[in-house]
Amino acid sequence: MSMQFISCPNGAAFRLAPGVLPAAILAFAACESSDTAPGLMTADSAGVQIVTSDPLGSDAACSLSEEPVFAVGEEGGDESFLFSEVIGLGRLSDGSVAAIDRRSNEIRIFADDGRHLRSMGGSGEGPGEFSNAWFLWVLPGDTLWVGDWRPWRYNVFTSAGDFVKAVPMTPAYPNSSQWGGVLDNGVSVNVRNGGPLEPSFVIPDTLIVEAHDTDGRLVSTIARVPDVAHGMTGKSEALGINLVLRPLFAARAMADAAGTTVATGHGGSPEVRLLDGAFQLRRIVRWSDPGREVTPADVRAWRDNYSESRGGRNSDRWSQFDDVRVDPEIPAADFFPAFTYIMLGRDGRLWVLPYQRPGQNRRGFMAFQPDGTFLCHLTQPPSFNVLEFGADYALGVEADELGVQTVAMYQLGHP
């Protein structure tokens, strides 16, 4: 299938399957400046709704409860409550929580009162075992889909702990899917980079978003999005370890999938594209985010902050790798990314994490309703990393000063 390519002056670009959106509308959606948008605007064309809002002009706030309504994890004692690294979480229909611990490769289920109910999985090569468990999705009926690599596949379990099947990718994915998810119908959306990687800081890699059926067979290439250019400097080449670098403040492409929706976006542009379960573009969520130009002062501030975080160039902590990180040969992007991360909530809302610029106070998630309208800004504890949003909860991981992890869920309040 041939692809259509749209290049934008802000650095973002997209290739989408023909027939998804006429070229004129696609160009408008991807490239038109939203800096002048005073508030909410909607436009419909070819079945695609474009919703533009001005979150920076709104003080609408979502809130988390002062204390978690669910928390499990401890430094010692019962190993069922000891987490090395939580890399997947999901809430089940009865209020219980499933968590994946990376060291043990176990899926652990906890009741809503914190009791450990059961564990499944574990390290190994047998049915239902993991080489490297990675991500978790809860589908209707509380079916658990858990990624495993290498090569990339899914192990499917019931919430009672019974192993259902393994779903390998065809063609095979040697590494894990970078983004994506599993839709309610069991179709998985998997994301890989398509090379070749050109270490020139000029030619970007390509993010390829693909759909696989319930048995792992490739059924559709959803999008090809230019991702980020990599390169090498004289200092990085001298290390002799093929150290490939990104430009400072480089924006990334990404995708997420949940329920019946697929979200794709490139951090170089303040917009996210929402596709339906048939992978047709239905809505473009855009927002105003002016003043993203990168200045020489921003570059100097980043390098100064990095040096300070390492104790300075004369510190015992400073190494030749740090010399590479602050190498002036590494170029900087012309614009700061509009966002760092996108996530679809279990209720269909879109959550966008704005990019934190040097010297800027931490900005929490922005939430958009399923119809694309802006809902709220969310302020969250700095130590709380959200892995799943529901209609009225945020589920994630907290870490203390020693790095001990706790699975926590907070009540989510709306404006």
N, C-alpha and C positions, 0 to 999 in steps of 0.2 A: 504494500500500500504506500503510495507516495504521500509525503508530508508537506504542509504549508509552513513557510518560515516567515516570521515577523520580527524585525529588529527595531529596538526602541532607542532613542537618544540617551535615555538614562542608564543604558547598559543591559536592561532586561530583554529577553527574547524568548520566543516560544515556537515550537512546531506542534501542530495539532492535525489530527486526521481530517482530510477534506470532507466537507459536508457537515462538520460540527458547527461551523460559524462562518458566514461570509467574510471575505478578507477585509472589507471596509470596516465592518463592525469589530472584527478581531483587532484591527489596528487601533481603532478608537479605544477599545477596552484596555489594551495593553500599554498604550503609549501616551494617551492624552494626559496632560498635567492635571492633577486634582488639587493644586494649591489654591485655586480660586473657589473651591466648593465651600459655600457658606454653611451648609447644613446637609439635609437629606435630599438626594436627588434619585429618581428612578427613571429608567428608560427600558423599553422593551423592543426587541427586534429579533426576528427569526427565532422566536421562542426563548430568547435569552434575556434575562432581566439584569440590568446593571444598576446596582444600588451604591450610591456614594454618600458618605457621611463625614462629619468633622469631629472625631473623638476628642481632639485637643481643645476644642471649644466647649466641651461638655464636662461637668463635674459629677455626672451620674456614677455612683459607686456601688459595686458589689462588696460584700464583706464575708469574712470567715469568723466562726465562733471563736471566742477568746481561748477556749480549751478544746482539744480534740474530742470528738464524740466516740472515737474508737482509736486504740493505740496498742500495739504489740511490739515487743522487742526488748532485749536485755543484754547486758554485757556478759553475764555468766549464767550458770544453771542449766535448765532444760535446753538442749540444742534446738528444739523445735522453735524456740523464741530467739535464737541467736542468728543474726543475719550478717553475712560477709558483704554482700552487695545485692540489693534488691533491684532486679532489672525488668520486672513486670508485675503489674497489679490489676485486679479486676474485682468489682463488687457483683455478687450473685443476687438472684431475685429474693432470697430469704434474708438478705442483709449481711450474710457472711462474706468474707474477703479471701480471695486467692492471691498468693504472693509467690514469686519465684526467687529463690536464693541461688546466686551464681556459683558459689563454691561447692555446694552440695548437689546442684542441679535438681533440687526438689521443688515441687509445687506444694505449698502448704496452705491448707484451708483453715480459717479461724472463724468461729462463731461471732455474732455481732457483739457478744459480751467479752470477747478476747480469748475464749477457750480454744486450744488447738484441737481440731476435729480429726484431721487425717493428713497424710502426706502421700504423694505419688511421684513417679519419675525416678530420679537418681541418676548417677553417672554410669555409663555403660553403652553397649552397642545393641542390646536386646530390644524387644518390643516395648515401647513406652519409656525407654531410657534416653539420656541426652549426652551428646559430646560437649555441647556448649549451649545450654538453654538461653533463649534470648527473646524477650517480649511475650506478652500474653493478651489474648482477646477473649471476652465472654460473649457468646452468641445466644440467641433465644433458646430457651430450654436449659440454660446454664451449661451448655457445651463449652469446653475450654480448648482453645487452639493455642498451642505454645510453639514458638519457633525454635529450631535447633540447627546448628551448623558446625563444622563443614562436612558435606555440602548442605545447603539450606533446604529445610523441609519443615513440616509441621507435625507435631504429635498431638492427637486429638483424644480428649478424655471426657468422661461424664463428671459431674460435680461429686458423684459418689466415689470417684477414684478409679473407675474402670477405664482401661485403655481401649479406644475405639479403632484407631487406624493411624498409620503414618502417611503423610502426603508429601512426597518429594516433588521438586519442580522438574518439568519437562519442557524445554531443554534445562539441563541442570544449572543451578546457581552454585558456583564453588564457594562463594562467601555469603554472608547474611544479607537479607534485604536491608537497604539503608533506611527506608522509611516505609510507609504503607500501612496495611492492616488487613483484617478479614471482615467482609460484609456479612450481614445477617443471613444471607443465603449460602454462605460457605465459600463464596468466590473470594480468593485472596488477591490483594493488590500489592505487588512486589516491585521494588525499585532497585535498579542497578546502574552503575556507571558504564557508559559505552566509550571505549577508548578509540584510538590510542591516545594516551596521555602525552601531551607535548609540553615539556618543561621549559616554556619560553615566556611565561607570564602573558601570553598573547592569545593563544588558541584555547578556548574553554573546553573542559570535558563536557559530556552530554549525560544528563540524567534521563534514564529511560524508565517510564512508568508502565508496567505490564499487568494484565489480569490473567489469573489462572483459575481453572474450574475446580470443583470440589475434589478432583483426583490429581490436581497439580498440573494439568495440561495447559499450555499457553493458548489463550483464546482471543486476546486483543492487546495491541500496543496502544495504550491510552494517550500518551504524550511523550514527546522528546523535548527536553528543556535544556538549553545551554546552561551549564552549572557554574563552574569557577575555573579560572585559568591557574595553572601551577607553573613553577619555574625553579631555577637553581641560580645561585650566585657563585662567584669565585670562591668565597669562603665555604659555602656548603659543598661544592664539588671537591674542595681540598680535604674535607673530612673523609672522603672515600667510602661513604655509606649510602650514596644515592639519596641524599636528604632533599626531598621535594618540598617547596614552600608555597604558601599562598600570598597574594598581595595583602597588605594591611587593609583591614576593614572590608575584605572581600565578601560579597553577598553570596548566599547559597540558594540552590533550588531544593525544593522538598515537596513531599506529598504525604497525605494521611487518608485513611479510609475507615469508616465506621457506619453501622446501620445500613443505609441505602445510599450513602453519599461518599464521593471521592473529592478531596481537596488538593489542589496543586497551586504552587506559588513560587516566585523567585524573590528573594529578599531585596533585589534591586528596585522593586516597584511596589508601592503600597496597595496591593490588591491580591485577592485570593480567588481562584476559580473553583466553582462547585459543580460537579458532574453528578448525574443520577446513576442509578444502578445499571442502566444500559450504557453508561459512559458517554452520555450526551451532555454537553455544556448547557446548563440551565440558568446559572446565576453567577455574576461577577460581583464580589464584595470589594469596594474600593473606599479609601479614606484619605483625607487630607493630611499630609505630613511634610510641610515646607521646611526649608533651611537645612537640607541634608548635605550640603557641599562640604567636602573635606578640605581643610586649609593646611598649610605648612605648620601652623601652630598646633593643630590636632596631631599631626605626625610626631612632632617633637614631644608633645605631652604624653603620647602613648609610649614612646621610647624611654622617656624619663620615668614614667610610672613603672614600666617593666624593670628598669635598672634598680629602682628603689625596692621593688618587691623581692629582688634577688640579693639585696644587701649592698648593691653597688659593684662597680667593676673590680674593686680591690678586695671584695669579700671572698672567703674560702668557698662560698657556694657558687661563685661565678665560674663558668666553664667555657670551652670553645663553642658549645652549643648556644650559649647565651650571646656570644659574639655574633653568631649567625642570626639570631632573632632580631638584633638591633642593627643589622647590616643596612646601611643606607642604600645598597643596591636593590633591596626589596622594594618594589613600587607600592604605592598606595592607591586605593580606589578613588575615583573622582567624587563619589557620593557614599555616605554612610548607608548601610542596609536599612530598610524600613522595618524589618523584623528579623528575629533570630529563629523563631519556631512557630509552627501552626499545629493546632490539635482540634479534632472534632470531638465534641462531648457526646455522651451516651444519649442525650436528649436532642441531638441535632444542632446544637449551638456550635459556633466557630469561635475558638480561642486563639488569639494572636499575641505572642510575646514580643514587644517592641525591642529593637536593638538598643543596648546601653552604650552610649558614646563615652569617650574618656572624660572623666570629671563630672559626669551626669549622675544624678541620684537614680537609684534603682527604680525602674519602671515595671509594674506588674502587668499581668495579662489584660488585654482588651477582649471583651466578649461581644459577639454579634449574634442576634437572633437567627433562627433558621431562615427567615425571610430576608436576611442580609442587613437589617437595620442595627445600628449600634445600640448595645444594651448598657455597658458599664465598664469602668476600670476596676481592677481587683488588686488590692494591696495584700500581700501575703508575707509571712515571716521569712526572713532571708535564708533560714536553714531548711525551709520546706520546699521540696521539689515535687510539683504536681505531676502525676502520671496518668490520672483519669479524672475527668469532670463528669458529674451527673447533674440532674435537674436541680438538686438541692444539696450536693456534697462535692467536696474536692478530696481526692484520695491520692496520697503520695508518700514520700519518704522524708524523715527528718534525721539529721545527724548532729551529735553533740560535739564538743570541742575535741574529743578523742577519736571522732569518726565513727562512733557506735551508732548504728542505724536503727530507727524505729519506723514501723509502718503506722501511719496516722491518717485519720479521716476527720475533716472539719465540716461542720454545717455551713452551707453556702447560702447567704442572704442576697436578695435582689433589690434593686432600687424600688 
